[in-house]
Amino acid sequence: MKVIFLEHVINVWKKWEVKEVKSWYATNFLFPKWLAKEFTEADAKRAEKKDQKIEENRINLLANKADFAKELSKTKLHFEMPHAANGKIHWALKEKDVVAEIKKRMKIELTKKNIRFEDGHIKQIGNHTIYVDFGDKVTAKVNITIS
């Protein structure tokens, strides 16, 4: 029996995914819990339209990622942190600090997984380079100054 899933279940199926399942599984488990419904031609047309919209959104997002990467590469981030006389800062500059600064300046939602340091967290004052990975092979090289 072909069913279309109405809910996302991690590592099992995605919402609006179409799969062939045993009829007893569908009638005894999926249908009573409203996890899926029987697949029809109307569902096929809706799924095709959703796929087209998802593809359009992905293409637009990819174009925007490239624009964000270009804009971010031009900016220089500046952090003022307390440091000792030898130039070591008291705590390291971490991904969450960079994400917060980028969000404040550019209104871009990132996670700390998007930030890559060259040599681990930054623990010295001076100029440093980090990389912001937007996915889909779009990366921005960002200069950071710590004083």
Summary of the structure (lengths in Angstrom):
residues: 147
radius of gyration: 23.4
end to end distance: 64.7
largest distance: 72.8
contacts: 365
relative contact order: 0.13
helix: 39%
strand: 33%
